[in-house]
Amino acid sequence: MPMQINIDKAKAATKDRLRAERKPLLEEQDILFMKAQEAGSDTSAIVTEKQRLRDITNQVDSMTTTDELKAAKVEA
């Protein structure tokens, strides 16, 4: 009998993995944001990047195979 994969659990695990991968990138953006604010610089690019990183887990909801889930990555 072949092993069955629970796609919902696999999606949850993938989201957890992506969150762990993006954490240092978000922290780096937070530092850049604070430095830009202190310098009075434009922060719009930083805000856009932070939102992109937050939205990375949304892609998992539309995935239907374990191969897609395995291929999901956080791109810097």
mmJSON file of the N, C-alpha and C atoms, coordinates in Angstrom:
{"data_MODEL":{"atom_site":{
"group_PDB":["ATOM","ATOM","ATOM","ATOM","ATOM","ATOM","ATOM","ATOM","ATOM","ATOM","ATOM","ATOM","ATOM","ATOM","ATOM","ATOM","ATOM","ATOM","ATOM","ATOM","ATOM","ATOM","ATOM","ATOM","ATOM","ATOM","ATOM","ATOM","ATOM","ATOM","ATOM","ATOM","ATOM","ATOM","ATOM","ATOM","ATOM","ATOM","ATOM","ATOM","ATOM","ATOM","ATOM","ATOM","ATOM","ATOM","ATOM","ATOM","ATOM","ATOM","ATOM","ATOM","ATOM","ATOM","ATOM","ATOM","ATOM","ATOM","ATOM","ATOM","ATOM","ATOM","ATOM","ATOM","ATOM","ATOM","ATOM","ATOM","ATOM","ATOM","ATOM","ATOM","ATOM","ATOM","ATOM","ATOM","ATOM","ATOM","ATOM","ATOM","ATOM","ATOM","ATOM","ATOM","ATOM","ATOM","ATOM","ATOM","ATOM","ATOM","ATOM","ATOM","ATOM","ATOM","ATOM","ATOM","ATOM","ATOM","ATOM","ATOM","ATOM","ATOM","ATOM","ATOM","ATOM","ATOM","ATOM","ATOM","ATOM","ATOM","ATOM","ATOM","ATOM","ATOM","ATOM","ATOM","ATOM","ATOM","ATOM","ATOM","ATOM","ATOM","ATOM","ATOM","ATOM","ATOM","ATOM","ATOM","ATOM","ATOM","ATOM","ATOM","ATOM","ATOM","ATOM","ATOM","ATOM","ATOM","ATOM","ATOM","ATOM","ATOM","ATOM","ATOM","ATOM","ATOM","ATOM","ATOM","ATOM","ATOM","ATOM","ATOM","ATOM","ATOM","ATOM","ATOM","ATOM","ATOM","ATOM","ATOM","ATOM","ATOM","ATOM","ATOM","ATOM","ATOM","ATOM","ATOM","ATOM","ATOM","ATOM","ATOM","ATOM","ATOM","ATOM","ATOM","ATOM","ATOM","ATOM","ATOM","ATOM","ATOM","ATOM","ATOM","ATOM","ATOM","ATOM","ATOM","ATOM","ATOM","ATOM","ATOM","ATOM","ATOM","ATOM","ATOM","ATOM","ATOM","ATOM","ATOM","ATOM","ATOM","ATOM","ATOM","ATOM","ATOM","ATOM","ATOM","ATOM","ATOM","ATOM","ATOM","ATOM","ATOM","ATOM","ATOM","ATOM","ATOM","ATOM","ATOM","ATOM","ATOM","ATOM","ATOM","ATOM","ATOM","ATOM","ATOM"],
"id":[1,2,3,4,5,6,7,8,9,10,11,12,13,14,15,16,17,18,19,20,21,22,23,24,25,26,27,28,29,30,31,32,33,34,35,36,37,38,39,40,41,42,43,44,45,46,47,48,49,50,51,52,53,54,55,56,57,58,59,60,61,62,63,64,65,66,67,68,69,70,71,72,73,74,75,76,77,78,79,80,81,82,83,84,85,86,87,88,89,90,91,92,93,94,95,96,97,98,99,100,101,102,103,104,105,106,107,108,109,110,111,112,113,114,115,116,117,118,119,120,121,122,123,124,125,126,127,128,129,130,131,132,133,134,135,136,137,138,139,140,141,142,143,144,145,146,147,148,149,150,151,152,153,154,155,156,157,158,159,160,161,162,163,164,165,166,167,168,169,170,171,172,173,174,175,176,177,178,179,180,181,182,183,184,185,186,187,188,189,190,191,192,193,194,195,196,197,198,199,200,201,202,203,204,205,206,207,208,209,210,211,212,213,214,215,216,217,218,219,220,221,222,223,224,225,226,227,228],
"type_symbol":["N","C","C","N","C","C","N","C","C","N","C","C","N","C","C","N","C","C","N","C","C","N","C","C","N","C","C","N","C","C","N","C","C","N","C","C","N","C","C","N","C","C","N","C","C","N","C","C","N","C","C","N","C","C","N","C","C","N","C","C","N","C","C","N","C","C","N","C","C","N","C","C","N","C","C","N","C","C","N","C","C","N","C","C","N","C","C","N","C","C","N","C","C","N","C","C","N","C","C","N","C","C","N","C","C","N","C","C","N","C","C","N","C","C","N","C","C","N","C","C","N","C","C","N","C","C","N","C","C","N","C","C","N","C","C","N","C","C","N","C","C","N","C","C","N","C","C","N","C","C","N","C","C","N","C","C","N","C","C","N","C","C","N","C","C","N","C","C","N","C","C","N","C","C","N","C","C","N","C","C","N","C","C","N","C","C","N","C","C","N","C","C","N","C","C","N","C","C","N","C","C","N","C","C","N","C","C","N","C","C","N","C","C","N","C","C","N","C","C","N","C","C","N","C","C","N","C","C"],
"label_atom_id":["N","CA","C","N","CA","C","N","CA","C","N","CA","C","N","CA","C","N","CA","C","N","CA","C","N","CA","C","N","CA","C","N","CA","C","N","CA","C","N","CA","C","N","CA","C","N","CA","C","N","CA","C","N","CA","C","N","CA","C","N","CA","C","N","CA","C","N","CA","C","N","CA","C","N","CA","C","N","CA","C","N","CA","C","N","CA","C","N","CA","C","N","CA","C","N","CA","C","N","CA","C","N","CA","C","N","CA","C","N","CA","C","N","CA","C","N","CA","C","N","CA","C","N","CA","C","N","CA","C","N","CA","C","N","CA","C","N","CA","C","N","CA","C","N","CA","C","N","CA","C","N","CA","C","N","CA","C","N","CA","C","N","CA","C","N","CA","C","N","CA","C","N","CA","C","N","CA","C","N","CA","C","N","CA","C","N","CA","C","N","CA","C","N","CA","C","N","CA","C","N","CA","C","N","CA","C","N","CA","C","N","CA","C","N","CA","C","N","CA","C","N","CA","C","N","CA","C","N","CA","C","N","CA","C","N","CA","C","N","CA","C","N","CA","C","N","CA","C","N","CA","C","N","CA","C","N","CA","C","N","CA","C","N","CA","C"],
"label_alt_id":[null,null,null,null,null,null,null,null,null,null,null,null,null,null,null,null,null,null,null,null,null,null,null,null,null,null,null,null,null,null,null,null,null,null,null,null,null,null,null,null,null,null,null,null,null,null,null,null,null,null,null,null,null,null,null,null,null,null,null,null,null,null,null,null,null,null,null,null,null,null,null,null,null,null,null,null,null,null,null,null,null,null,null,null,null,null,null,null,null,null,null,null,null,null,null,null,null,null,null,null,null,null,null,null,null,null,null,null,null,null,null,null,null,null,null,null,null,null,null,null,null,null,null,null,null,null,null,null,null,null,null,null,null,null,null,null,null,null,null,null,null,null,null,null,null,null,null,null,null,null,null,null,null,null,null,null,null,null,null,null,null,null,null,null,null,null,null,null,null,null,null,null,null,null,null,null,null,null,null,null,null,null,null,null,null,null,null,null,null,null,null,null,null,null,null,null,null,null,null,null,null,null,null,null,null,null,null,null,null,null,null,null,null,null,null,null,null,null,null,null,null,null,null,null,null,null,null,null],
"label_comp_id":["MET","MET","MET","PRO","PRO","PRO","MET","MET","MET","GLN","GLN","GLN","ILE","ILE","ILE","ASN","ASN","ASN","ILE","ILE","ILE","ASP","ASP","ASP","LYS","LYS","LYS","ALA","ALA","ALA","LYS","LYS","LYS","ALA","ALA","ALA","ALA","ALA","ALA","THR","THR","THR","LYS","LYS","LYS","ASP","ASP","ASP","ARG","ARG","ARG","LEU","LEU","LEU","ARG","ARG","ARG","ALA","ALA","ALA","GLU","GLU","GLU","ARG","ARG","ARG","LYS","LYS","LYS","PRO","PRO","PRO","LEU","LEU","LEU","LEU","LEU","LEU","GLU","GLU","GLU","GLU","GLU","GLU","GLN","GLN","GLN","ASP","ASP","ASP","ILE","ILE","ILE","LEU","LEU","LEU","PHE","PHE","PHE","MET","MET","MET","LYS","LYS","LYS","ALA","ALA","ALA","GLN","GLN","GLN","GLU","GLU","GLU","ALA","ALA","ALA","GLY","GLY","GLY","SER","SER","SER","ASP","ASP","ASP","THR","THR","THR","SER","SER","SER","ALA","ALA","ALA","ILE","ILE","ILE","VAL","VAL","VAL","THR","THR","THR","GLU","GLU","GLU","LYS","LYS","LYS","GLN","GLN","GLN","ARG","ARG","ARG","LEU","LEU","LEU","ARG","ARG","ARG","ASP","ASP","ASP","ILE","ILE","ILE","THR","THR","THR","ASN","ASN","ASN","GLN","GLN","GLN","VAL","VAL","VAL","ASP","ASP","ASP","SER","SER","SER","MET","MET","MET","THR","THR","THR","THR","THR","THR","THR","THR","THR","ASP","ASP","ASP","GLU","GLU","GLU","LEU","LEU","LEU","LYS","LYS","LYS","ALA","ALA","ALA","ALA","ALA","ALA","LYS","LYS","LYS","VAL","VAL","VAL","GLU","GLU","GLU","ALA","ALA","ALA"],
"label_asym_id":["A","A","A","A","A","A","A","A","A","A","A","A","A","A","A","A","A","A","A","A","A","A","A","A","A","A","A","A","A","A","A","A","A","A","A","A","A","A","A","A","A","A","A","A","A","A","A","A","A","A","A","A","A","A","A","A","A","A","A","A","A","A","A","A","A","A","A","A","A","A","A","A","A","A","A","A","A","A","A","A","A","A","A","A","A","A","A","A","A","A","A","A","A","A","A","A","A","A","A","A","A","A","A","A","A","A","A","A","A","A","A","A","A","A","A","A","A","A","A","A","A","A","A","A","A","A","A","A","A","A","A","A","A","A","A","A","A","A","A","A","A","A","A","A","A","A","A","A","A","A","A","A","A","A","A","A","A","A","A","A","A","A","A","A","A","A","A","A","A","A","A","A","A","A","A","A","A","A","A","A","A","A","A","A","A","A","A","A","A","A","A","A","A","A","A","A","A","A","A","A","A","A","A","A","A","A","A","A","A","A","A","A","A","A","A","A","A","A","A","A","A","A","A","A","A","A","A","A"],
"label_entity_id":["1","1","1","1","1","1","1","1","1","1","1","1","1","1","1","1","1","1","1","1","1","1","1","1","1","1","1","1","1","1","1","1","1","1","1","1","1","1","1","1","1","1","1","1","1","1","1","1","1","1","1","1","1","1","1","1","1","1","1","1","1","1","1","1","1","1","1","1","1","1","1","1","1","1","1","1","1","1","1","1","1","1","1","1","1","1","1","1","1","1","1","1","1","1","1","1","1","1","1","1","1","1","1","1","1","1","1","1","1","1","1","1","1","1","1","1","1","1","1","1","1","1","1","1","1","1","1","1","1","1","1","1","1","1","1","1","1","1","1","1","1","1","1","1","1","1","1","1","1","1","1","1","1","1","1","1","1","1","1","1","1","1","1","1","1","1","1","1","1","1","1","1","1","1","1","1","1","1","1","1","1","1","1","1","1","1","1","1","1","1","1","1","1","1","1","1","1","1","1","1","1","1","1","1","1","1","1","1","1","1","1","1","1","1","1","1","1","1","1","1","1","1","1","1","1","1","1","1"],
"label_seq_id":[1,1,1,2,2,2,3,3,3,4,4,4,5,5,5,6,6,6,7,7,7,8,8,8,9,9,9,10,10,10,11,11,11,12,12,12,13,13,13,14,14,14,15,15,15,16,16,16,17,17,17,18,18,18,19,19,19,20,20,20,21,21,21,22,22,22,23,23,23,24,24,24,25,25,25,26,26,26,27,27,27,28,28,28,29,29,29,30,30,30,31,31,31,32,32,32,33,33,33,34,34,34,35,35,35,36,36,36,37,37,37,38,38,38,39,39,39,40,40,40,41,41,41,42,42,42,43,43,43,44,44,44,45,45,45,46,46,46,47,47,47,48,48,48,49,49,49,50,50,50,51,51,51,52,52,52,53,53,53,54,54,54,55,55,55,56,56,56,57,57,57,58,58,58,59,59,59,60,60,60,61,61,61,62,62,62,63,63,63,64,64,64,65,65,65,66,66,66,67,67,67,68,68,68,69,69,69,70,70,70,71,71,71,72,72,72,73,73,73,74,74,74,75,75,75,76,76,76],
"pdbx_PDB_ins_code":[null,null,null,null,null,null,null,null,null,null,null,null,null,null,null,null,null,null,null,null,null,null,null,null,null,null,null,null,null,null,null,null,null,null,null,null,null,null,null,null,null,null,null,null,null,null,null,null,null,null,null,null,null,null,null,null,null,null,null,null,null,null,null,null,null,null,null,null,null,null,null,null,null,null,null,null,null,null,null,null,null,null,null,null,null,null,null,null,null,null,null,null,null,null,null,null,null,null,null,null,null,null,null,null,null,null,null,null,null,null,null,null,null,null,null,null,null,null,null,null,null,null,null,null,null,null,null,null,null,null,null,null,null,null,null,null,null,null,null,null,null,null,null,null,null,null,null,null,null,null,null,null,null,null,null,null,null,null,null,null,null,null,null,null,null,null,null,null,null,null,null,null,null,null,null,null,null,null,null,null,null,null,null,null,null,null,null,null,null,null,null,null,null,null,null,null,null,null,null,null,null,null,null,null,null,null,null,null,null,null,null,null,null,null,null,null,null,null,null,null,null,null,null,null,null,null,null,null],
"Cartn_x":[0.845,0.0,0.888,0.718,1.556,1.246,2.268,2.101,1.314,0.378,-0.436,0.159,0.221,0.699,-0.517,-0.566,-1.628,-1.18,-1.797,-1.364,-1.52,-2.544,-2.724,-1.581,-1.148,-0.013,1.274,1.408,2.589,2.638,1.474,1.419,1.807,1.299,1.628,3.129,3.717,5.154,5.952,5.491,6.175,6.105,4.945,4.817,5.762,5.87,6.789,8.232,8.604,9.954,10.226,9.27,9.436,9.537,8.767,8.836,10.217,10.777,12.112,13.166,12.993,13.941,13.869,12.681,12.544,12.861,12.896,13.103,14.354,15.531,16.709,16.61,15.907,15.737,14.846,13.788,12.921,13.667,14.472,15.246,16.221,16.829,17.739,16.994,15.79,14.986,14.563,14.296,13.946,15.094,16.306,17.477,17.63,17.49,17.592,16.512,15.314,14.213,14.539,15.039,15.376,16.474,17.494,18.574,18.059,17.181,16.625,15.779,14.999,14.181,15.061,16.109,17.008,17.682,17.955,18.625,17.636,16.355,15.342,15.226,15.648,15.615,14.26,14.045,12.817,12.815,11.723,11.613,10.672,10.15,9.125,9.637,10.879,11.42,11.559,11.937,12.081,10.718,9.729,8.37,7.846,8.105,7.668,8.332,9.623,10.347,9.841,9.588,9.063,7.702,6.862,5.554,5.699,6.642,6.89,7.302,8.166,8.603,7.449,6.602,5.44,4.48,4.351,3.399,3.903,5.132,5.707,4.904,4.384,3.635,2.3,1.802,0.524,0.584,1.765,1.903,1.606,1.804,1.617,0.154,-0.766,-2.19,-2.655,-2.042,-2.466,-1.693,-0.734,0.054,-0.735,-0.553,-1.341,-0.495,0.82,1.668,2.824,3.367,4.506,5.741,5.852,6.988,6.952,5.761,5.628,6.02,5.57,5.873,7.376,8.02,9.465,10.236,9.716,10.411,10.213,9.257,8.972,10.195,10.589,11.771,11.535,12.312,12.375,13.552,13.284,14.365,14.738,16.023,16.508,16.586],
"Cartn_y":[-1.181,0.0,1.241,2.121,3.325,4.293,5.021,5.987,7.196,7.653,8.809,10.047,11.129,12.416,13.286,13.814,14.755,16.125,16.569,17.81,19.025,19.018,20.149,20.24,19.084,19.078,19.455,19.007,19.345,20.847,21.436,22.889,23.638,23.179,23.829,23.732,22.572,22.396,23.288,23.425,24.284,25.738,26.163,27.544,27.788,26.825,26.964,27.087,26.278,26.322,27.683,28.172,29.467,30.599,30.499,31.532,31.556,30.372,30.296,30.859,30.583,31.075,32.593,33.152,34.593,35.428,34.814,35.553,36.431,35.895,36.775,37.883,37.614,38.638,39.771,39.419,40.45,41.267,40.584,41.288,42.271,41.86,42.742,43.965,43.744,44.855,45.8,45.237,46.082,47.038,46.515,47.348,48.433,48.036,49.02,50.094,49.682,50.622,51.646,51.154,52.069,53.047,52.533,53.405,54.453,54.043,54.982,56.045,55.632,56.604,57.602,57.108,57.994,58.987,58.552,59.413,60.268,60.044,60.794,60.361,59.144,58.624,57.997,57.76,57.113,55.651,55.208,53.829,52.983,53.52,52.799,51.473,51.418,50.169,49.118,49.563,48.643,48.103,48.962,48.545,47.542,47.786,46.877,45.51,45.501,44.238,43.475,44.18,43.516,42.883,43.567,43.007,41.794,41.838,40.691,39.473,39.709,38.616,38.065,38.944,38.48,37.663,38.026,37.368,36.045,35.695,34.475,33.229,33.172,31.972,31.851,32.939,32.877,31.965,31.854,31.012,29.546,29.134,27.739,27.323,28.237,27.899,27.35,27.792,27.342,26.126,25.657,24.491,23.208,22.247,21.008,19.745,19.87,18.677,18.868,17.758,17.832,18.369,18.119,18.669,20.188,20.764,22.227,22.741,22.045,22.472,22.407,21.342,21.209,22.297,22.75,23.749,25.178,25.394,26.751,27.274,28.493,29.098,30.569,31.044,32.476,33.006,33.892,34.451,35.813,35.975,37.236,38.309],
"Cartn_z":[0.0,0.0,0.0,-0.994,-1.056,0.076,0.461,1.54,1.029,1.81,1.473,2.133,1.371,1.895,2.191,3.396,3.753,3.245,2.153,1.49,2.406,3.265,4.183,5.189,5.7,6.629,5.903,4.663,3.879,3.593,3.327,3.105,4.375,5.507,6.782,7.059,6.788,7.001,6.058,4.825,3.859,4.295,4.777,5.257,6.427,7.338,8.468,7.98,6.983,6.434,5.784,5.01,4.352,5.371,6.437,7.488,8.13,8.364,8.957,7.994,6.695,5.699,5.54,5.661,5.423,6.668,7.837,9.084,9.061,8.689,8.677,7.623,6.534,5.501,5.996,6.725,7.3,8.356,9.161,10.182,9.535,8.429,7.704,7.156,6.651,6.127,7.255,8.433,9.583,9.923,9.887,10.179,9.12,7.852,6.771,6.899,7.312,7.48,8.568,9.705,10.804,10.394,9.69,9.24,8.253,7.355,6.373,7.059,8.05,8.791,9.52,10.158,10.882,9.95,8.733,7.76,6.975,7.186,6.45,4.995,4.707,3.335,3.017,1.739,1.268,1.697,2.278,2.764,1.914,0.825,0.067,-0.504,-0.966,-1.513,-0.408,0.77,1.895,2.301,2.366,2.718,1.692,0.421,-0.642,-0.493,-0.206,-0.034,1.19,2.277,3.474,3.19,2.429,2.093,1.19,0.245,-0.632,0.194,1.171,2.029,2.868,3.354,4.135,3.28,2.015,1.124,0.556,0.818,0.248,0.621,1.812,2.214,1.484,0.909,0.194,-1.024,-1.642,-2.821,-2.521,-1.289,-0.91,-1.036,-0.791,-0.813,-2.16,-3.251,-4.574,-5.075,-4.316,-4.722,-4.476,-5.388,-5.286,-5.236,-5.423,-5.397,-4.416,-3.958,-3.045,-3.766,-5.07,-5.819,-5.821,-5.979,-5.922,-4.541,-3.511,-2.139,-1.873,-2.353,-2.15,-2.876,-4.012,-4.828,-4.33,-3.44,-2.943,-2.192,-2.544,-1.934,-1.637,-0.692,-0.404,-1.193,-2.117,-2.919,-2.396,-2.136,-1.589,-2.632],
"occupancy":[1.0,1.0,1.0,1.0,1.0,1.0,1.0,1.0,1.0,1.0,1.0,1.0,1.0,1.0,1.0,1.0,1.0,1.0,1.0,1.0,1.0,1.0,1.0,1.0,1.0,1.0,1.0,1.0,1.0,1.0,1.0,1.0,1.0,1.0,1.0,1.0,1.0,1.0,1.0,1.0,1.0,1.0,1.0,1.0,1.0,1.0,1.0,1.0,1.0,1.0,1.0,1.0,1.0,1.0,1.0,1.0,1.0,1.0,1.0,1.0,1.0,1.0,1.0,1.0,1.0,1.0,1.0,1.0,1.0,1.0,1.0,1.0,1.0,1.0,1.0,1.0,1.0,1.0,1.0,1.0,1.0,1.0,1.0,1.0,1.0,1.0,1.0,1.0,1.0,1.0,1.0,1.0,1.0,1.0,1.0,1.0,1.0,1.0,1.0,1.0,1.0,1.0,1.0,1.0,1.0,1.0,1.0,1.0,1.0,1.0,1.0,1.0,1.0,1.0,1.0,1.0,1.0,1.0,1.0,1.0,1.0,1.0,1.0,1.0,1.0,1.0,1.0,1.0,1.0,1.0,1.0,1.0,1.0,1.0,1.0,1.0,1.0,1.0,1.0,1.0,1.0,1.0,1.0,1.0,1.0,1.0,1.0,1.0,1.0,1.0,1.0,1.0,1.0,1.0,1.0,1.0,1.0,1.0,1.0,1.0,1.0,1.0,1.0,1.0,1.0,1.0,1.0,1.0,1.0,1.0,1.0,1.0,1.0,1.0,1.0,1.0,1.0,1.0,1.0,1.0,1.0,1.0,1.0,1.0,1.0,1.0,1.0,1.0,1.0,1.0,1.0,1.0,1.0,1.0,1.0,1.0,1.0,1.0,1.0,1.0,1.0,1.0,1.0,1.0,1.0,1.0,1.0,1.0,1.0,1.0,1.0,1.0,1.0,1.0,1.0,1.0,1.0,1.0,1.0,1.0,1.0,1.0,1.0,1.0,1.0,1.0,1.0,1.0],
"B_iso_or_equiv":[0.0,0.0,0.0,0.0,0.0,0.0,0.0,0.0,0.0,0.0,0.0,0.0,0.0,0.0,0.0,0.0,0.0,0.0,0.0,0.0,0.0,0.0,0.0,0.0,0.0,0.0,0.0,0.0,0.0,0.0,0.0,0.0,0.0,0.0,0.0,0.0,0.0,0.0,0.0,0.0,0.0,0.0,0.0,0.0,0.0,0.0,0.0,0.0,0.0,0.0,0.0,0.0,0.0,0.0,0.0,0.0,0.0,0.0,0.0,0.0,0.0,0.0,0.0,0.0,0.0,0.0,0.0,0.0,0.0,0.0,0.0,0.0,0.0,0.0,0.0,0.0,0.0,0.0,0.0,0.0,0.0,0.0,0.0,0.0,0.0,0.0,0.0,0.0,0.0,0.0,0.0,0.0,0.0,0.0,0.0,0.0,0.0,0.0,0.0,0.0,0.0,0.0,0.0,0.0,0.0,0.0,0.0,0.0,0.0,0.0,0.0,0.0,0.0,0.0,0.0,0.0,0.0,0.0,0.0,0.0,0.0,0.0,0.0,0.0,0.0,0.0,0.0,0.0,0.0,0.0,0.0,0.0,0.0,0.0,0.0,0.0,0.0,0.0,0.0,0.0,0.0,0.0,0.0,0.0,0.0,0.0,0.0,0.0,0.0,0.0,0.0,0.0,0.0,0.0,0.0,0.0,0.0,0.0,0.0,0.0,0.0,0.0,0.0,0.0,0.0,0.0,0.0,0.0,0.0,0.0,0.0,0.0,0.0,0.0,0.0,0.0,0.0,0.0,0.0,0.0,0.0,0.0,0.0,0.0,0.0,0.0,0.0,0.0,0.0,0.0,0.0,0.0,0.0,0.0,0.0,0.0,0.0,0.0,0.0,0.0,0.0,0.0,0.0,0.0,0.0,0.0,0.0,0.0,0.0,0.0,0.0,0.0,0.0,0.0,0.0,0.0,0.0,0.0,0.0,0.0,0.0,0.0,0.0,0.0,0.0,0.0,0.0,0.0],
"pdbx_formal_charge":[null,null,null,null,null,null,null,null,null,null,null,null,null,null,null,null,null,null,null,null,null,null,null,null,null,null,null,null,null,null,null,null,null,null,null,null,null,null,null,null,null,null,null,null,null,null,null,null,null,null,null,null,null,null,null,null,null,null,null,null,null,null,null,null,null,null,null,null,null,null,null,null,null,null,null,null,null,null,null,null,null,null,null,null,null,null,null,null,null,null,null,null,null,null,null,null,null,null,null,null,null,null,null,null,null,null,null,null,null,null,null,null,null,null,null,null,null,null,null,null,null,null,null,null,null,null,null,null,null,null,null,null,null,null,null,null,null,null,null,null,null,null,null,null,null,null,null,null,null,null,null,null,null,null,null,null,null,null,null,null,null,null,null,null,null,null,null,null,null,null,null,null,null,null,null,null,null,null,null,null,null,null,null,null,null,null,null,null,null,null,null,null,null,null,null,null,null,null,null,null,null,null,null,null,null,null,null,null,null,null,null,null,null,null,null,null,null,null,null,null,null,null,null,null,null,null,null,null],
"auth_seq_id":[1,1,1,2,2,2,3,3,3,4,4,4,5,5,5,6,6,6,7,7,7,8,8,8,9,9,9,10,10,10,11,11,11,12,12,12,13,13,13,14,14,14,15,15,15,16,16,16,17,17,17,18,18,18,19,19,19,20,20,20,21,21,21,22,22,22,23,23,23,24,24,24,25,25,25,26,26,26,27,27,27,28,28,28,29,29,29,30,30,30,31,31,31,32,32,32,33,33,33,34,34,34,35,35,35,36,36,36,37,37,37,38,38,38,39,39,39,40,40,40,41,41,41,42,42,42,43,43,43,44,44,44,45,45,45,46,46,46,47,47,47,48,48,48,49,49,49,50,50,50,51,51,51,52,52,52,53,53,53,54,54,54,55,55,55,56,56,56,57,57,57,58,58,58,59,59,59,60,60,60,61,61,61,62,62,62,63,63,63,64,64,64,65,65,65,66,66,66,67,67,67,68,68,68,69,69,69,70,70,70,71,71,71,72,72,72,73,73,73,74,74,74,75,75,75,76,76,76],
"auth_comp_id":["MET","MET","MET","PRO","PRO","PRO","MET","MET","MET","GLN","GLN","GLN","ILE","ILE","ILE","ASN","ASN","ASN","ILE","ILE","ILE","ASP","ASP","ASP","LYS","LYS","LYS","ALA","ALA","ALA","LYS","LYS","LYS","ALA","ALA","ALA","ALA","ALA","ALA","THR","THR","THR","LYS","LYS","LYS","ASP","ASP","ASP","ARG","ARG","ARG","LEU","LEU","LEU","ARG","ARG","ARG","ALA","ALA","ALA","GLU","GLU","GLU","ARG","ARG","ARG","LYS","LYS","LYS","PRO","PRO","PRO","LEU","LEU","LEU","LEU","LEU","LEU","GLU","GLU","GLU","GLU","GLU","GLU","GLN","GLN","GLN","ASP","ASP","ASP","ILE","ILE","ILE","LEU","LEU","LEU","PHE","PHE","PHE","MET","MET","MET","LYS","LYS","LYS","ALA","ALA","ALA","GLN","GLN","GLN","GLU","GLU","GLU","ALA","ALA","ALA","GLY","GLY","GLY","SER","SER","SER","ASP","ASP","ASP","THR","THR","THR","SER","SER","SER","ALA","ALA","ALA","ILE","ILE","ILE","VAL","VAL","VAL","THR","THR","THR","GLU","GLU","GLU","LYS","LYS","LYS","GLN","GLN","GLN","ARG","ARG","ARG","LEU","LEU","LEU","ARG","ARG","ARG","ASP","ASP","ASP","ILE","ILE","ILE","THR","THR","THR","ASN","ASN","ASN","GLN","GLN","GLN","VAL","VAL","VAL","ASP","ASP","ASP","SER","SER","SER","MET","MET","MET","THR","THR","THR","THR","THR","THR","THR","THR","THR","ASP","ASP","ASP","GLU","GLU","GLU","LEU","LEU","LEU","LYS","LYS","LYS","ALA","ALA","ALA","ALA","ALA","ALA","LYS","LYS","LYS","VAL","VAL","VAL","GLU","GLU","GLU","ALA","ALA","ALA"],
"auth_asym_id":["A","A","A","A","A","A","A","A","A","A","A","A","A","A","A","A","A","A","A","A","A","A","A","A","A","A","A","A","A","A","A","A","A","A","A","A","A","A","A","A","A","A","A","A","A","A","A","A","A","A","A","A","A","A","A","A","A","A","A","A","A","A","A","A","A","A","A","A","A","A","A","A","A","A","A","A","A","A","A","A","A","A","A","A","A","A","A","A","A","A","A","A","A","A","A","A","A","A","A","A","A","A","A","A","A","A","A","A","A","A","A","A","A","A","A","A","A","A","A","A","A","A","A","A","A","A","A","A","A","A","A","A","A","A","A","A","A","A","A","A","A","A","A","A","A","A","A","A","A","A","A","A","A","A","A","A","A","A","A","A","A","A","A","A","A","A","A","A","A","A","A","A","A","A","A","A","A","A","A","A","A","A","A","A","A","A","A","A","A","A","A","A","A","A","A","A","A","A","A","A","A","A","A","A","A","A","A","A","A","A","A","A","A","A","A","A","A","A","A","A","A","A","A","A","A","A","A","A"],
"auth_atom_id":["N","CA","C","N","CA","C","N","CA","C","N","CA","C","N","CA","C","N","CA","C","N","CA","C","N","CA","C","N","CA","C","N","CA","C","N","CA","C","N","CA","C","N","CA","C","N","CA","C","N","CA","C","N","CA","C","N","CA","C","N","CA","C","N","CA","C","N","CA","C","N","CA","C","N","CA","C","N","CA","C","N","CA","C","N","CA","C","N","CA","C","N","CA","C","N","CA","C","N","CA","C","N","CA","C","N","CA","C","N","CA","C","N","CA","C","N","CA","C","N","CA","C","N","CA","C","N","CA","C","N","CA","C","N","CA","C","N","CA","C","N","CA","C","N","CA","C","N","CA","C","N","CA","C","N","CA","C","N","CA","C","N","CA","C","N","CA","C","N","CA","C","N","CA","C","N","CA","C","N","CA","C","N","CA","C","N","CA","C","N","CA","C","N","CA","C","N","CA","C","N","CA","C","N","CA","C","N","CA","C","N","CA","C","N","CA","C","N","CA","C","N","CA","C","N","CA","C","N","CA","C","N","CA","C","N","CA","C","N","CA","C","N","CA","C","N","CA","C","N","CA","C","N","CA","C","N","CA","C","N","CA","C","N","CA","C"],
"pdbx_PDB_model_num":[1,1,1,1,1,1,1,1,1,1,1,1,1,1,1,1,1,1,1,1,1,1,1,1,1,1,1,1,1,1,1,1,1,1,1,1,1,1,1,1,1,1,1,1,1,1,1,1,1,1,1,1,1,1,1,1,1,1,1,1,1,1,1,1,1,1,1,1,1,1,1,1,1,1,1,1,1,1,1,1,1,1,1,1,1,1,1,1,1,1,1,1,1,1,1,1,1,1,1,1,1,1,1,1,1,1,1,1,1,1,1,1,1,1,1,1,1,1,1,1,1,1,1,1,1,1,1,1,1,1,1,1,1,1,1,1,1,1,1,1,1,1,1,1,1,1,1,1,1,1,1,1,1,1,1,1,1,1,1,1,1,1,1,1,1,1,1,1,1,1,1,1,1,1,1,1,1,1,1,1,1,1,1,1,1,1,1,1,1,1,1,1,1,1,1,1,1,1,1,1,1,1,1,1,1,1,1,1,1,1,1,1,1,1,1,1,1,1,1,1,1,1,1,1,1,1,1,1]
}}}
